Amino acid sequence: MGGHLSTVGRLIVIVLFAGVDLLDVTGPPEVFSLARRETDEAAGYDVVLAAETMEPVTTGAGVRVLPDATFDELSARSIDTLIVPGAVEVDDQRRVHPLTDSAVVERVRQLAGRTRRVTSVCVGAHILAAAGLLDGKRATTHWSTARRLAAEHPAVEVDADPIFIREGDVWTGAGISACLDLSLALIADDLGEAVALRVARQLVMYLKRPSGQSQFSVPLEQISTTRRIEDLRHHVMRNIAGPLTVADLAACAHVSDRQLTRIFKTELGTTPHAYIESARVEVARHQLESTDATLERVASTCGFGTVDTLVRAFRRRLDTTPTEYRRRFRTVPGGQS
């Protein structure tokens, strides 16, 4: 991108480091460049990619990116907005692990001290948390690492559903493409929603994406801590169309109703009723994505009984309706909704 530092406009600094997610880095500059095009403001935004050195940085996609400046070159500059992207590694079981290099964490902590507004994209929230910048704040990250963020940083109130969250001068964005949503929100905050809406139209995007990232997550992919819980989970899935009461699950586990509730709370962090509803929603999602089943059929085979109950569960869990979910995510042509 050139390696020069402008002296005009709002200085937006994007942190570069090895393995960083490519879209997290390249998405925001595209959005901010459209803001310059859509507004009469002469100054606009000055986006700078900053790294430890001026050597090319290899992203997680394998594409190399050239920094505009080193972190040291920015030491005398006041920064308007600091954007911290994320990086992950995937193990042989396809589990995602966020990367938080201590040197990058320290650089982010230093830069944040000279920044009006600090933001993260995707698992970049783990870097902000490691730098102590999210303590006492509500924050989001990619749904696949939200549980880990909460476990490793109990001082952070983690909410995995929103596309982005603002807590004063700290903003956190969800999964990778949410860098576009977050950038639009920053533009709306700076230049007003009218400008942000014009930019969103150029991007063929919603200014405010309907619903949250729960629609894209896999909430039932969690590691059980005991064989008893694993057996209960299998029992729920085998009998998803049935009543599945607390008494039924307690009998399956050979414990009292009260003991069952305690087990679910301790090992899964939820109640039996909430877990069953979550399981039913997950099965319903699969049917809506991959079959032509009517909503009545989906409600029946997933244990909801009525379409109204199915709709209420989807609104509660995913902040959308089954019909809207099918429209967005169906993988087969035709069908009824």
N, C-alpha and C positions, 0 to 999 in steps of 0.2 A: 504493500500500500504506500510505499514511498519514503518513509523514514524522516519526514519533516514535521515540525510542530508549528501549527498556526497560532496566531495570537488573537483571533477573533472568535466570537460565538461561544456557546455553552460547550465547555470541554467535557466530552464523554470518553472515559477511559475504559477499555475492555481488556481484562487481564488474560494474557496468553501464557500457557505452560504446556509441557509435553502431554499428549494424550487428550487434550481438551476437545469437547464435542464441537465439530465444525459448524453446525447450524447455529449453536449458541454464540459463536464468534461472528459469523457472516450475516445472520438474520437482522440484528439490531441496526447495523450500518445502512442496510437497504431501507429499513423503515424510516430512519432519521433523514436519509437523503431525499425520500419522497416528501417529508415534512418541509424540507428546504424548498422543494419545487412547488408545494401547495400553499406556501405562505409568502407574504410580501416582506417578512422580516429579513433585513440584510444580513444580520449576523448568523442566525440559524444555529446549527449544531456543528461542532468540530469533533469528529470521532477519531480516536487514536487507539491503535492496538499496542499495548505495552508488554514487554517481556524482560527477563533478567538480562539478556544480551540481544544484539541485533542479528543473531543467527536465526535462520529459518526454524520455525516451530512445527513439528510434525503432529497433526491433530489425530484424534481417535479414528478418523476416516482414512488416515494415511496421506491426506493432502497436506502439503507444507504451506505455511503462511508466514509472510514476512512482517515483522514488527515495524511500527512507525517510530518507536522510541523505547529506551530502556527505562526501568523503574527509577533509576538514579537521575535520568534527565528530567523526570517529572517532579523532582524533590522540591523545586521552588515554585511549582505551579499550584494554584487553587483549582480543584476539580469540581465540576458541577455534579456529575453522575459517574459513579464507579459501577461497572457491570462485571460480576464475577461468574463466569460460566462454570460448567461442571465437567468432570471426567470420570469414567467408570472402567472397571475391568470385570470381565465375565468369567466365572469359573467353569469347570468341566461339566457342572450340572445346570449351566445356564443361569446361575444366580448372579445378580448384579451387585457389585460392591463399589461404592463411591470412593474416589481417591482424594486424599487430603494431605498433600505434601507439606511438611512443616515449614519449608522455606517459602512456599506460596502463601501459606496461612499468615506468616509473619509480614510478608510484603502487603497483603491485603489489609492487615491490621494497621500498618503504617500509612498506607494510602487513604484508608477510611478516615483517619484523623484530619485530613485536609480536604474532605469531600462533603458537599452539601447533602448528597443523596446516595445511599449505598443500595445496590440491588444485586440479586443473584438469580440465575436461571437454572432450572432443573436441579441436579445434585450439587450445584454451586452453593446451595444453602448449607451443605455440610462444611464447606470452607468458612462461610460466615459464622457458623456456630462454633467451629474450632477456634476462631479468632475472638470469640466472646461477644460478637456483635448482635446475636439474637437472644441473649439471656433476658428473660422476663418479657419476651415478645411472642406474639403469635406468628407462625411462619408456615410456608408450604414448600414442598419439593416434589420430585417425581414420586408417583404413588408406590413404585417398587422399593423405594428406600425410606419411605416415611416412618415405618415402624422402627427402623434402625436409628434414624435421626432422633426420634423421641427417646429411645433407650439410652443412647450415648450422651444425650444432652437434655437431662430432665428439667433444666431451667427454661427450656424452650417449649412453648405450647404448639405442638405440631398439628396442623389440619391438612390432611391429604387431599381434600376435595377441590378447593378453589383453584382457578387457573392462575391467579396471583393474589397476594395479600399485601396491603400497605399497613405498616405500623409506624406512624410518624415519618421519619426520614429514611426508614429502612423498608425496602420492597423485596418480596421473594416471589419467584415465578415457578410454575409447575414444570411438567415434562417438556422435553426439548423444543417442540414447536411453539411452546408458550412464550418463548423469547419474543415472538412477534406480538402476541397479546400484551405482554408487559411493556414493550416499546410503545405500542399505541396508547396504553394507559399513561405512560410518562409524557407523551406528547400532549395528550388531553389535559394533563395536570399543568403543563407549561403554557400551551398555546390555545387551549380550549377544545371542547368536544367537536366543534364544527370543523376545525382543521384535522383533528384525529379521524373524523368520519370520512373526510375526503381522502385521507391516506388509506384508510381501511378499504374504501371502494377501489382504489388503485391496486391494492393487494388482493382484491376479490375475497375479502374477509369480513366477518362480523366485527363491529367495533367492540362489542361485548359478546363473547362467545356464549351461546346458550348452554346452561348447565355447567357442571364441573368435570374434573378428570376422573371421577368415580366411574363414569361411563366406559372408560378405557382400561380400568384396572382389573385385576383378578383377585378379588378380596379373599377368596377361599384358599389361595396358595399360601399357606402358613405352615410352619413346622410345628408339629405336635410334640409335646414334651413327654407324653406317656402313651403306652399301648392302649390304655383304657379310652383315652380321648380319640385315638385313631379308630378304635372299634366303634365308638359313638358316631364319628363322622361318617364311616361307611354305612352304619345303620340308617343315618339320616338320608343319605343319598339313595340307598336301596328302597326306602319307604317314603320318598319325597311326596308322593301323591296322597299319602294317608294323613291321619290327624296329627301324629307326632307330638303328643302332649309331653309335658315335663314328667308326668307319672310313667309314660311309656319309656322315655329315655332312662329314667331312674331304674326301672325294672331291668332294662337292657344292661345297665352298668352294675346292677345289684347293690344299689345305694338308695338312701332316702331322697325324697324330693329336695330337701334342704341341702343335703350333701352334694347332689348333682349341681345345684345352682352355684354352690361354693367352688366346685371343680371347674365349671365353665368360667367363672369370674377369675380364678387364680391362673388357669392355664391358657385361656383364650381371650381374657379381658373383655368378656361380653356375657350376656345372659343366654340361657337355652332358647328362649323365644326369639331373641334378636338373631342368634346364629341360624336358627331354622329359617327365618324369613330371608336372611342373606343367602342361604343355600338355595332356597326356592327362586329367588331373583336370579341367581347365577344360572340355574337350569333354564329358566324362562328366557334369559338373554340368549343362550345358545339356540333355543328353539326359534326365537324371533330372527336370529341371524341366518339360520341354515335350513329352515323348513317353511312350508306354506301354511302351517297350522293357523286356524283362526284364533282370535284372542280367547274365545270361549274354551277352545281345546287346550290352549296353553295354560289357562287358569286352572282347568281341571287336572291336567297331567302333572302340574307342578304343585298341587296341593293348596292353591289359593281358593278354590271353590267357585268364586264369582269373578267376573271381569272387574267389577268395582274394587274388590280386594287387591287384585293384581295391579290395577292402576295406582291405588293408594301406596302399595309397597314400592312401586317404581318411583313415584314422586318422592317418597320418603328416602329411599336409598340412592337414587340417581338423579333426582331433581328433573325428571323428564317423564314422558308417558311411554307405554309400550309401542304405540303406533309411531311416535316420533323416533324412538330408539330403532325400530325396525327400518324406518326410512333411511336412517343414517348408516346403519351397520349391516344390513342384510347382504348376504353373499350369494343368494340364489335369485334368479329373475322371477317376476310375477309374484303370486301369493296374495293372500288377503290380510288386511290389517284393520 
